[in-house]
Amino acid sequence: MCVAFPGTVISVGENGKRAKVDFAGTVMDAMTGFRPVKEGDRVLVHAGCVLKVLPEDEANELYEIFRELMEAQASI
């Protein structure tokens, strides 16, 4: 199974080909060749690639789903 996780672009580099993305406090590099992004964009990332720029409400909804899943896992 593959999972794409929502994050927030905190900086863009390499002529727009890479971005630093914050995933709830964990910052990672992502390739942006598929989708142009800018600082502050909420994005969906899988395997180090930005797949989609998300509307704010969709990003918040996905984040909440993942938070609930992590809480459920912690209670097992």
LOMI-251620 format. One record per atom (N, C-alpha, C, O, CB): residue number from 1; residue in one letter; atom name; x negated, y negated, z. Coordinates in nm, 2 decimals. Glycine has a CB too. Layout:
{pt NUM; 'A'; 'CA'; {X; Y; Z}} ...
END
This chain:
{pt 1; 'M'; 'N'; {-0.08; 0.12; 0.00}} {pt 1; 'M'; 'CA'; {0.00; 0.00; 0.00}} {pt 1; 'M'; 'C'; {-0.09; -0.12; 0.00}} {pt 1; 'M'; 'O'; {-0.19; -0.13; 0.07}} {pt 1; 'M'; 'CB'; {0.10; 0.00; 0.12}} {pt 2; 'C'; 'N'; {-0.05; -0.22; -0.07}} {pt 2; 'C'; 'CA'; {-0.12; -0.35; -0.08}} {pt 2; 'C'; 'C'; {-0.04; -0.46; -0.01}} {pt 2; 'C'; 'O'; {0.09; -0.46; -0.02}} {pt 2; 'C'; 'CB'; {-0.15; -0.39; -0.23}} {pt 3; 'V'; 'N'; {-0.11; -0.55; 0.06}} {pt 3; 'V'; 'CA'; {-0.04; -0.65; 0.13}} {pt 3; 'V'; 'C'; {-0.10; -0.79; 0.09}} {pt 3; 'V'; 'O'; {-0.22; -0.80; 0.10}} {pt 3; 'V'; 'CB'; {-0.04; -0.63; 0.29}} {pt 4; 'A'; 'N'; {-0.02; -0.88; 0.06}} {pt 4; 'A'; 'CA'; {-0.07; -1.02; 0.03}} {pt 4; 'A'; 'C'; {-0.02; -1.10; 0.15}} {pt 4; 'A'; 'O'; {0.09; -1.08; 0.20}} {pt 4; 'A'; 'CB'; {-0.01; -1.08; -0.10}} {pt 5; 'F'; 'N'; {-0.11; -1.19; 0.20}} {pt 5; 'F'; 'CA'; {-0.08; -1.26; 0.32}} {pt 5; 'F'; 'C'; {-0.08; -1.41; 0.29}} {pt 5; 'F'; 'O'; {-0.16; -1.46; 0.21}} {pt 5; 'F'; 'CB'; {-0.19; -1.23; 0.43}} {pt 6; 'P'; 'N'; {0.01; -1.49; 0.35}} {pt 6; 'P'; 'CA'; {0.01; -1.63; 0.33}} {pt 6; 'P'; 'C'; {-0.09; -1.71; 0.41}} {pt 6; 'P'; 'O'; {-0.12; -1.67; 0.52}} {pt 6; 'P'; 'CB'; {0.15; -1.69; 0.37}} {pt 7; 'G'; 'N'; {-0.15; -1.81; 0.35}} {pt 7; 'G'; 'CA'; {-0.25; -1.89; 0.42}} {pt 7; 'G'; 'C'; {-0.24; -2.03; 0.37}} {pt 7; 'G'; 'O'; {-0.16; -2.07; 0.28}} {pt 7; 'G'; 'CB'; {-0.39; -1.84; 0.39}} {pt 8; 'T'; 'N'; {-0.32; -2.12; 0.42}} {pt 8; 'T'; 'CA'; {-0.33; -2.26; 0.38}} {pt 8; 'T'; 'C'; {-0.46; -2.30; 0.33}} {pt 8; 'T'; 'O'; {-0.56; -2.27; 0.39}} {pt 8; 'T'; 'CB'; {-0.29; -2.35; 0.51}} {pt 9; 'V'; 'N'; {-0.46; -2.36; 0.21}} {pt 9; 'V'; 'CA'; {-0.59; -2.41; 0.15}} {pt 9; 'V'; 'C'; {-0.65; -2.52; 0.23}} {pt 9; 'V'; 'O'; {-0.58; -2.62; 0.25}} {pt 9; 'V'; 'CB'; {-0.57; -2.45; 0.00}} {pt 10; 'I'; 'N'; {-0.77; -2.51; 0.28}} {pt 10; 'I'; 'CA'; {-0.83; -2.62; 0.36}} {pt 10; 'I'; 'C'; {-0.94; -2.69; 0.28}} {pt 10; 'I'; 'O'; {-0.97; -2.80; 0.31}} {pt 10; 'I'; 'CB'; {-0.89; -2.56; 0.48}} {pt 11; 'S'; 'N'; {-0.99; -2.63; 0.17}} {pt 11; 'S'; 'CA'; {-1.08; -2.70; 0.08}} {pt 11; 'S'; 'C'; {-1.09; -2.62; -0.05}} {pt 11; 'S'; 'O'; {-1.07; -2.50; -0.06}} {pt 11; 'S'; 'CB'; {-1.22; -2.72; 0.14}} {pt 12; 'V'; 'N'; {-1.12; -2.70; -0.16}} {pt 12; 'V'; 'CA'; {-1.14; -2.64; -0.29}} {pt 12; 'V'; 'C'; {-1.28; -2.67; -0.34}} {pt 12; 'V'; 'O'; {-1.33; -2.78; -0.33}} {pt 12; 'V'; 'CB'; {-1.03; -2.69; -0.39}} {pt 13; 'G'; 'N'; {-1.35; -2.57; -0.40}} {pt 13; 'G'; 'CA'; {-1.48; -2.59; -0.45}} {pt 13; 'G'; 'C'; {-1.51; -2.52; -0.58}} {pt 13; 'G'; 'O'; {-1.41; -2.47; -0.64}} {pt 13; 'G'; 'CB'; {-1.58; -2.54; -0.35}} {pt 14; 'E'; 'N'; {-1.63; -2.53; -0.62}} {pt 14; 'E'; 'CA'; {-1.67; -2.46; -0.75}} {pt 14; 'E'; 'C'; {-1.58; -2.50; -0.87}} {pt 14; 'E'; 'O'; {-1.53; -2.42; -0.94}} {pt 14; 'E'; 'CB'; {-1.68; -2.31; -0.74}} {pt 15; 'N'; 'N'; {-1.56; -2.63; -0.88}} {pt 15; 'N'; 'CA'; {-1.47; -2.68; -0.99}} {pt 15; 'N'; 'C'; {-1.33; -2.62; -0.99}} {pt 15; 'N'; 'O'; {-1.28; -2.60; -1.09}} {pt 15; 'N'; 'CB'; {-1.54; -2.66; -1.12}} {pt 16; 'G'; 'N'; {-1.28; -2.60; -0.87}} {pt 16; 'G'; 'CA'; {-1.15; -2.55; -0.86}} {pt 16; 'G'; 'C'; {-1.14; -2.40; -0.87}} {pt 16; 'G'; 'O'; {-1.03; -2.34; -0.87}} {pt 16; 'G'; 'CB'; {-1.06; -2.61; -0.96}} {pt 17; 'K'; 'N'; {-1.25; -2.33; -0.88}} {pt 17; 'K'; 'CA'; {-1.25; -2.18; -0.90}} {pt 17; 'K'; 'C'; {-1.24; -2.10; -0.77}} {pt 17; 'K'; 'O'; {-1.21; -1.98; -0.77}} {pt 17; 'K'; 'CB'; {-1.37; -2.14; -0.98}} {pt 18; 'R'; 'N'; {-1.27; -2.17; -0.66}} {pt 18; 'R'; 'CA'; {-1.27; -2.10; -0.52}} {pt 18; 'R'; 'C'; {-1.21; -2.20; -0.42}} {pt 18; 'R'; 'O'; {-1.21; -2.32; -0.44}} {pt 18; 'R'; 'CB'; {-1.41; -2.06; -0.48}} {pt 19; 'A'; 'N'; {-1.15; -2.14; -0.32}} {pt 19; 'A'; 'CA'; {-1.09; -2.22; -0.21}} {pt 19; 'A'; 'C'; {-1.12; -2.15; -0.08}} {pt 19; 'A'; 'O'; {-1.13; -2.03; -0.07}} {pt 19; 'A'; 'CB'; {-0.94; -2.24; -0.23}} {pt 20; 'K'; 'N'; {-1.13; -2.23; 0.03}} {pt 20; 'K'; 'CA'; {-1.13; -2.18; 0.16}} {pt 20; 'K'; 'C'; {-0.99; -2.18; 0.21}} {pt 20; 'K'; 'O'; {-0.92; -2.28; 0.20}} {pt 20; 'K'; 'CB'; {-1.23; -2.27; 0.26}} {pt 21; 'V'; 'N'; {-0.95; -2.07; 0.26}} {pt 21; 'V'; 'CA'; {-0.81; -2.05; 0.30}} {pt 21; 'V'; 'C'; {-0.80; -2.01; 0.45}} {pt 21; 'V'; 'O'; {-0.87; -1.92; 0.49}} {pt 21; 'V'; 'CB'; {-0.73; -1.95; 0.21}} {pt 22; 'D'; 'N'; {-0.72; -2.08; 0.52}} {pt 22; 'D'; 'CA'; {-0.70; -2.05; 0.66}} {pt 22; 'D'; 'C'; {-0.58; -1.96; 0.68}} {pt 22; 'D'; 'O'; {-0.47; -1.99; 0.64}} {pt 22; 'D'; 'CB'; {-0.68; -2.18; 0.75}} {pt 23; 'F'; 'N'; {-0.61; -1.84; 0.74}} {pt 23; 'F'; 'CA'; {-0.50; -1.74; 0.77}} {pt 23; 'F'; 'C'; {-0.48; -1.74; 0.92}} {pt 23; 'F'; 'O'; {-0.54; -1.66; 0.99}} {pt 23; 'F'; 'CB'; {-0.54; -1.60; 0.71}} {pt 24; 'A'; 'N'; {-0.41; -1.83; 0.98}} {pt 24; 'A'; 'CA'; {-0.38; -1.83; 1.12}} {pt 24; 'A'; 'C'; {-0.51; -1.84; 1.20}} {pt 24; 'A'; 'O'; {-0.52; -1.76; 1.30}} {pt 24; 'A'; 'CB'; {-0.29; -1.72; 1.16}} {pt 25; 'G'; 'N'; {-0.60; -1.92; 1.16}} {pt 25; 'G'; 'CA'; {-0.73; -1.93; 1.24}} {pt 25; 'G'; 'C'; {-0.85; -1.85; 1.18}} {pt 25; 'G'; 'O'; {-0.96; -1.88; 1.22}} {pt 25; 'G'; 'CB'; {-0.71; -1.88; 1.37}} {pt 26; 'T'; 'N'; {-0.82; -1.76; 1.09}} {pt 26; 'T'; 'CA'; {-0.93; -1.69; 1.02}} {pt 26; 'T'; 'C'; {-0.95; -1.75; 0.88}} {pt 26; 'T'; 'O'; {-0.85; -1.76; 0.80}} {pt 26; 'T'; 'CB'; {-0.90; -1.54; 1.01}} {pt 27; 'V'; 'N'; {-1.07; -1.81; 0.86}} {pt 27; 'V'; 'CA'; {-1.09; -1.88; 0.73}} {pt 27; 'V'; 'C'; {-1.17; -1.78; 0.64}} {pt 27; 'V'; 'O'; {-1.27; -1.73; 0.68}} {pt 27; 'V'; 'CB'; {-1.17; -2.01; 0.75}} {pt 28; 'M'; 'N'; {-1.12; -1.77; 0.51}} {pt 28; 'M'; 'CA'; {-1.19; -1.69; 0.41}} {pt 28; 'M'; 'C'; {-1.19; -1.76; 0.28}} {pt 28; 'M'; 'O'; {-1.12; -1.85; 0.26}} {pt 28; 'M'; 'CB'; {-1.12; -1.55; 0.40}} {pt 29; 'D'; 'N'; {-1.29; -1.71; 0.19}} {pt 29; 'D'; 'CA'; {-1.29; -1.76; 0.06}} {pt 29; 'D'; 'C'; {-1.20; -1.68; -0.03}} {pt 29; 'D'; 'O'; {-1.18; -1.57; -0.01}} {pt 29; 'D'; 'CB'; {-1.44; -1.75; 0.00}} {pt 30; 'A'; 'N'; {-1.14; -1.75; -0.13}} {pt 30; 'A'; 'CA'; {-1.05; -1.69; -0.22}} {pt 30; 'A'; 'C'; {-1.07; -1.74; -0.36}} {pt 30; 'A'; 'O'; {-1.10; -1.86; -0.38}} {pt 30; 'A'; 'CB'; {-0.90; -1.71; -0.18}} {pt 31; 'M'; 'N'; {-1.06; -1.66; -0.46}} {pt 31; 'M'; 'CA'; {-1.08; -1.70; -0.60}} {pt 31; 'M'; 'C'; {-0.94; -1.77; -0.64}} {pt 31; 'M'; 'O'; {-0.84; -1.72; -0.61}} {pt 31; 'M'; 'CB'; {-1.12; -1.59; -0.69}} {pt 32; 'T'; 'N'; {-0.95; -1.88; -0.72}} {pt 32; 'T'; 'CA'; {-0.83; -1.95; -0.76}} {pt 32; 'T'; 'C'; {-0.81; -1.95; -0.91}} {pt 32; 'T'; 'O'; {-0.74; -2.03; -0.96}} {pt 32; 'T'; 'CB'; {-0.84; -2.09; -0.70}} {pt 33; 'G'; 'N'; {-0.88; -1.87; -0.98}} {pt 33; 'G'; 'CA'; {-0.88; -1.87; -1.13}} {pt 33; 'G'; 'C'; {-0.74; -1.84; -1.18}} {pt 33; 'G'; 'O'; {-0.71; -1.88; -1.29}} {pt 33; 'G'; 'CB'; {-0.97; -1.76; -1.18}} {pt 34; 'F'; 'N'; {-0.66; -1.77; -1.11}} {pt 34; 'F'; 'CA'; {-0.52; -1.74; -1.16}} {pt 34; 'F'; 'C'; {-0.42; -1.86; -1.14}} {pt 34; 'F'; 'O'; {-0.33; -1.88; -1.22}} {pt 34; 'F'; 'CB'; {-0.47; -1.62; -1.09}} {pt 35; 'R'; 'N'; {-0.45; -1.93; -1.03}} {pt 35; 'R'; 'CA'; {-0.35; -2.04; -1.00}} {pt 35; 'R'; 'C'; {-0.43; -2.17; -0.95}} {pt 35; 'R'; 'O'; {-0.52; -2.15; -0.86}} {pt 35; 'R'; 'CB'; {-0.26; -2.00; -0.88}} {pt 36; 'P'; 'N'; {-0.41; -2.28; -1.01}} {pt 36; 'P'; 'CA'; {-0.47; -2.40; -0.96}} {pt 36; 'P'; 'C'; {-0.42; -2.44; -0.82}} {pt 36; 'P'; 'O'; {-0.29; -2.43; -0.80}} {pt 36; 'P'; 'CB'; {-0.46; -2.52; -1.06}} {pt 37; 'V'; 'N'; {-0.50; -2.48; -0.73}} {pt 37; 'V'; 'CA'; {-0.46; -2.51; -0.59}} {pt 37; 'V'; 'C'; {-0.52; -2.65; -0.55}} {pt 37; 'V'; 'O'; {-0.62; -2.69; -0.61}} {pt 37; 'V'; 'CB'; {-0.49; -2.40; -0.49}} {pt 38; 'K'; 'N'; {-0.46; -2.70; -0.44}} {pt 38; 'K'; 'CA'; {-0.52; -2.82; -0.38}} {pt 38; 'K'; 'C'; {-0.51; -2.81; -0.23}} {pt 38; 'K'; 'O'; {-0.44; -2.72; -0.18}} {pt 38; 'K'; 'CB'; {-0.44; -2.95; -0.43}} {pt 39; 'E'; 'N'; {-0.59; -2.89; -0.16}} {pt 39; 'E'; 'CA'; {-0.59; -2.89; -0.02}} {pt 39; 'E'; 'C'; {-0.45; -2.90; 0.04}} {pt 39; 'E'; 'O'; {-0.37; -2.99; -0.01}} {pt 39; 'E'; 'CB'; {-0.68; -3.00; 0.04}} {pt 40; 'G'; 'N'; {-0.41; -2.82; 0.14}} {pt 40; 'G'; 'CA'; {-0.28; -2.83; 0.20}} {pt 40; 'G'; 'C'; {-0.18; -2.73; 0.13}} {pt 40; 'G'; 'O'; {-0.08; -2.71; 0.19}} {pt 40; 'G'; 'CB'; {-0.23; -2.96; 0.19}} {pt 41; 'D'; 'N'; {-0.21; -2.68; 0.02}} {pt 41; 'D'; 'CA'; {-0.12; -2.58; -0.05}} {pt 41; 'D'; 'C'; {-0.11; -2.46; 0.04}} {pt 41; 'D'; 'O'; {-0.21; -2.41; 0.10}} {pt 41; 'D'; 'CB'; {-0.17; -2.54; -0.19}} {pt 42; 'R'; 'N'; {0.01; -2.40; 0.05}} {pt 42; 'R'; 'CA'; {0.04; -2.27; 0.11}} {pt 42; 'R'; 'C'; {0.03; -2.17; 0.00}} {pt 42; 'R'; 'O'; {0.10; -2.19; -0.10}} {pt 42; 'R'; 'CB'; {0.18; -2.27; 0.19}} {pt 43; 'V'; 'N'; {-0.05; -2.07; 0.02}} {pt 43; 'V'; 'CA'; {-0.08; -1.97; -0.09}} {pt 43; 'V'; 'C'; {-0.06; -1.83; -0.04}} {pt 43; 'V'; 'O'; {-0.07; -1.80; 0.08}} {pt 43; 'V'; 'CB'; {-0.22; -2.00; -0.15}} {pt 44; 'L'; 'N'; {-0.04; -1.74; -0.14}} {pt 44; 'L'; 'CA'; {-0.03; -1.60; -0.11}} {pt 44; 'L'; 'C'; {-0.16; -1.54; -0.17}} {pt 44; 'L'; 'O'; {-0.18; -1.56; -0.29}} {pt 44; 'L'; 'CB'; {0.10; -1.53; -0.17}} {pt 45; 'V'; 'N'; {-0.23; -1.47; -0.09}} {pt 45; 'V'; 'CA'; {-0.36; -1.42; -0.13}} {pt 45; 'V'; 'C'; {-0.37; -1.27; -0.11}} {pt 45; 'V'; 'O'; {-0.32; -1.21; -0.01}} {pt 45; 'V'; 'CB'; {-0.48; -1.48; -0.05}} {pt 46; 'H'; 'N'; {-0.42; -1.20; -0.21}} {pt 46; 'H'; 'CA'; {-0.44; -1.05; -0.21}} {pt 46; 'H'; 'C'; {-0.57; -1.02; -0.27}} {pt 46; 'H'; 'O'; {-0.61; -1.07; -0.38}} {pt 46; 'H'; 'CB'; {-0.32; -0.98; -0.28}} {pt 47; 'A'; 'N'; {-0.65; -0.94; -0.20}} {pt 47; 'A'; 'CA'; {-0.78; -0.89; -0.25}} {pt 47; 'A'; 'C'; {-0.87; -1.01; -0.29}} {pt 47; 'A'; 'O'; {-0.95; -1.00; -0.39}} {pt 47; 'A'; 'CB'; {-0.76; -0.80; -0.37}} {pt 48; 'G'; 'N'; {-0.86; -1.12; -0.21}} {pt 48; 'G'; 'CA'; {-0.95; -1.23; -0.23}} {pt 48; 'G'; 'C'; {-0.91; -1.32; -0.35}} {pt 48; 'G'; 'O'; {-0.99; -1.41; -0.39}} {pt 48; 'G'; 'CB'; {-1.09; -1.19; -0.26}} {pt 49; 'C'; 'N'; {-0.79; -1.30; -0.40}} {pt 49; 'C'; 'CA'; {-0.74; -1.39; -0.51}} {pt 49; 'C'; 'C'; {-0.61; -1.45; -0.48}} {pt 49; 'C'; 'O'; {-0.52; -1.39; -0.42}} {pt 49; 'C'; 'CB'; {-0.72; -1.30; -0.64}} {pt 50; 'V'; 'N'; {-0.60; -1.58; -0.51}} {pt 50; 'V'; 'CA'; {-0.47; -1.65; -0.49}} {pt 50; 'V'; 'C'; {-0.38; -1.61; -0.60}} {pt 50; 'V'; 'O'; {-0.40; -1.62; -0.72}} {pt 50; 'V'; 'CB'; {-0.50; -1.81; -0.49}} {pt 51; 'L'; 'N'; {-0.27; -1.55; -0.55}} {pt 51; 'L'; 'CA'; {-0.17; -1.50; -0.65}} {pt 51; 'L'; 'C'; {-0.06; -1.60; -0.68}} {pt 51; 'L'; 'O'; {0.00; -1.61; -0.79}} {pt 51; 'L'; 'CB'; {-0.10; -1.38; -0.59}} {pt 52; 'K'; 'N'; {-0.03; -1.69; -0.58}} {pt 52; 'K'; 'CA'; {0.09; -1.78; -0.59}} {pt 52; 'K'; 'C'; {0.08; -1.89; -0.49}} {pt 52; 'K'; 'O'; {0.03; -1.87; -0.38}} {pt 52; 'K'; 'CB'; {0.22; -1.70; -0.57}} {pt 53; 'V'; 'N'; {0.12; -2.01; -0.54}} {pt 53; 'V'; 'CA'; {0.13; -2.12; -0.45}} {pt 53; 'V'; 'C'; {0.28; -2.12; -0.40}} {pt 53; 'V'; 'O'; {0.37; -2.11; -0.48}} {pt 53; 'V'; 'CB'; {0.10; -2.26; -0.52}} {pt 54; 'L'; 'N'; {0.29; -2.11; -0.27}} {pt 54; 'L'; 'CA'; {0.43; -2.09; -0.21}} {pt 54; 'L'; 'C'; {0.49; -2.22; -0.17}} {pt 54; 'L'; 'O'; {0.43; -2.32; -0.12}} {pt 54; 'L'; 'CB'; {0.41; -2.00; -0.08}} {pt 55; 'P'; 'N'; {0.63; -2.23; -0.18}} {pt 55; 'P'; 'CA'; {0.70; -2.34; -0.12}} {pt 55; 'P'; 'C'; {0.69; -2.33; 0.03}} {pt 55; 'P'; 'O'; {0.67; -2.22; 0.08}} {pt 55; 'P'; 'CB'; {0.85; -2.34; -0.17}} {pt 56; 'E'; 'N'; {0.69; -2.44; 0.10}} {pt 56; 'E'; 'CA'; {0.66; -2.44; 0.24}} {pt 56; 'E'; 'C'; {0.76; -2.35; 0.32}} {pt 56; 'E'; 'O'; {0.72; -2.28; 0.41}} {pt 56; 'E'; 'CB'; {0.68; -2.58; 0.30}} {pt 57; 'D'; 'N'; {0.89; -2.35; 0.28}} {pt 57; 'D'; 'CA'; {0.98; -2.26; 0.35}} {pt 57; 'D'; 'C'; {0.96; -2.12; 0.33}} {pt 57; 'D'; 'O'; {0.97; -2.04; 0.43}} {pt 57; 'D'; 'CB'; {1.13; -2.30; 0.31}} {pt 58; 'E'; 'N'; {0.92; -2.08; 0.21}} {pt 58; 'E'; 'CA'; {0.88; -1.94; 0.19}} {pt 58; 'E'; 'C'; {0.76; -1.90; 0.26}} {pt 58; 'E'; 'O'; {0.75; -1.78; 0.32}} {pt 58; 'E'; 'CB'; {0.86; -1.91; 0.04}} {pt 59; 'A'; 'N'; {0.66; -1.98; 0.27}} {pt 59; 'A'; 'CA'; {0.53; -1.95; 0.34}} {pt 59; 'A'; 'C'; {0.57; -1.94; 0.49}} {pt 59; 'A'; 'O'; {0.51; -1.84; 0.55}} {pt 59; 'A'; 'CB'; {0.43; -2.07; 0.32}} {pt 60; 'N'; 'N'; {0.65; -2.02; 0.55}} {pt 60; 'N'; 'CA'; {0.68; -2.01; 0.69}} {pt 60; 'N'; 'C'; {0.76; -1.88; 0.72}} {pt 60; 'N'; 'O'; {0.74; -1.82; 0.82}} {pt 60; 'N'; 'CB'; {0.77; -2.13; 0.73}} {pt 61; 'E'; 'N'; {0.85; -1.85; 0.63}} {pt 61; 'E'; 'CA'; {0.93; -1.72; 0.65}} {pt 61; 'E'; 'C'; {0.84; -1.60; 0.64}} {pt 61; 'E'; 'O'; {0.85; -1.51; 0.73}} {pt 61; 'E'; 'CB'; {1.03; -1.71; 0.54}} {pt 62; 'L'; 'N'; {0.74; -1.60; 0.55}} {pt 62; 'L'; 'CA'; {0.65; -1.48; 0.54}} {pt 62; 'L'; 'C'; {0.56; -1.48; 0.67}} {pt 62; 'L'; 'O'; {0.54; -1.37; 0.72}} {pt 62; 'L'; 'CB'; {0.56; -1.49; 0.42}} {pt 63; 'Y'; 'N'; {0.51; -1.59; 0.71}} {pt 63; 'Y'; 'CA'; {0.43; -1.60; 0.83}} {pt 63; 'Y'; 'C'; {0.51; -1.54; 0.95}} {pt 63; 'Y'; 'O'; {0.45; -1.47; 1.03}} {pt 63; 'Y'; 'CB'; {0.38; -1.74; 0.86}} {pt 64; 'E'; 'N'; {0.63; -1.58; 0.96}} {pt 64; 'E'; 'CA'; {0.71; -1.53; 1.07}} {pt 64; 'E'; 'C'; {0.73; -1.38; 1.07}} {pt 64; 'E'; 'O'; {0.73; -1.32; 1.17}} {pt 64; 'E'; 'CB'; {0.85; -1.61; 1.07}} {pt 65; 'I'; 'N'; {0.76; -1.33; 0.95}} {pt 65; 'I'; 'CA'; {0.77; -1.18; 0.93}} {pt 65; 'I'; 'C'; {0.64; -1.11; 0.98}} {pt 65; 'I'; 'O'; {0.65; -1.01; 1.05}} {pt 65; 'I'; 'CB'; {0.80; -1.15; 0.79}} {pt 66; 'F'; 'N'; {0.53; -1.16; 0.94}} {pt 66; 'F'; 'CA'; {0.40; -1.10; 0.98}} {pt 66; 'F'; 'C'; {0.38; -1.11; 1.13}} {pt 66; 'F'; 'O'; {0.33; -1.02; 1.19}} {pt 66; 'F'; 'CB'; {0.28; -1.16; 0.90}} {pt 67; 'R'; 'N'; {0.42; -1.23; 1.19}} {pt 67; 'R'; 'CA'; {0.40; -1.24; 1.33}} {pt 67; 'R'; 'C'; {0.49; -1.14; 1.40}} {pt 67; 'R'; 'O'; {0.44; -1.08; 1.50}} {pt 67; 'R'; 'CB'; {0.44; -1.39; 1.37}} {pt 68; 'E'; 'N'; {0.61; -1.12; 1.36}} {pt 68; 'E'; 'CA'; {0.70; -1.02; 1.42}} {pt 68; 'E'; 'C'; {0.64; -0.88; 1.41}} {pt 68; 'E'; 'O'; {0.65; -0.80; 1.50}} {pt 68; 'E'; 'CB'; {0.84; -1.03; 1.36}} {pt 69; 'L'; 'N'; {0.59; -0.85; 1.29}} {pt 69; 'L'; 'CA'; {0.53; -0.72; 1.28}} {pt 69; 'L'; 'C'; {0.41; -0.70; 1.37}} {pt 69; 'L'; 'O'; {0.39; -0.59; 1.43}} {pt 69; 'L'; 'CB'; {0.48; -0.70; 1.13}} {pt 70; 'M'; 'N'; {0.32; -0.80; 1.39}} {pt 70; 'M'; 'CA'; {0.21; -0.79; 1.48}} {pt 70; 'M'; 'C'; {0.26; -0.77; 1.62}} {pt 70; 'M'; 'O'; {0.20; -0.69; 1.70}} {pt 70; 'M'; 'CB'; {0.12; -0.91; 1.47}} {pt 71; 'E'; 'N'; {0.36; -0.84; 1.66}} {pt 71; 'E'; 'CA'; {0.41; -0.83; 1.80}} {pt 71; 'E'; 'C'; {0.47; -0.69; 1.82}} {pt 71; 'E'; 'O'; {0.45; -0.63; 1.92}} {pt 71; 'E'; 'CB'; {0.52; -0.93; 1.82}} {pt 72; 'A'; 'N'; {0.54; -0.64; 1.72}} {pt 72; 'A'; 'CA'; {0.60; -0.50; 1.73}} {pt 72; 'A'; 'C'; {0.49; -0.40; 1.74}} {pt 72; 'A'; 'O'; {0.50; -0.30; 1.82}} {pt 72; 'A'; 'CB'; {0.69; -0.47; 1.61}} {pt 73; 'Q'; 'N'; {0.38; -0.41; 1.66}} {pt 73; 'Q'; 'CA'; {0.27; -0.32; 1.67}} {pt 73; 'Q'; 'C'; {0.20; -0.33; 1.80}} {pt 73; 'Q'; 'O'; {0.16; -0.22; 1.86}} {pt 73; 'Q'; 'CB'; {0.17; -0.35; 1.56}} {pt 74; 'A'; 'N'; {0.19; -0.44; 1.86}} {pt 74; 'A'; 'CA'; {0.12; -0.46; 1.99}} {pt 74; 'A'; 'C'; {0.20; -0.39; 2.10}} {pt 74; 'A'; 'O'; {0.14; -0.35; 2.21}} {pt 74; 'A'; 'CB'; {0.10; -0.61; 2.02}} {pt 75; 'S'; 'N'; {0.33; -0.38; 2.09}} {pt 75; 'S'; 'CA'; {0.41; -0.32; 2.19}} {pt 75; 'S'; 'C'; {0.42; -0.17; 2.19}} {pt 75; 'S'; 'O'; {0.48; -0.11; 2.27}} {pt 75; 'S'; 'CB'; {0.55; -0.38; 2.19}} {pt 76; 'I'; 'N'; {0.36; -0.11; 2.09}} {pt 76; 'I'; 'CA'; {0.36; 0.04; 2.07}} {pt 76; 'I'; 'C'; {0.26; 0.10; 2.16}} {pt 76; 'I'; 'O'; {0.24; 0.22; 2.17}} {pt 76; 'I'; 'CB'; {0.33; 0.08; 1.93}} 
END
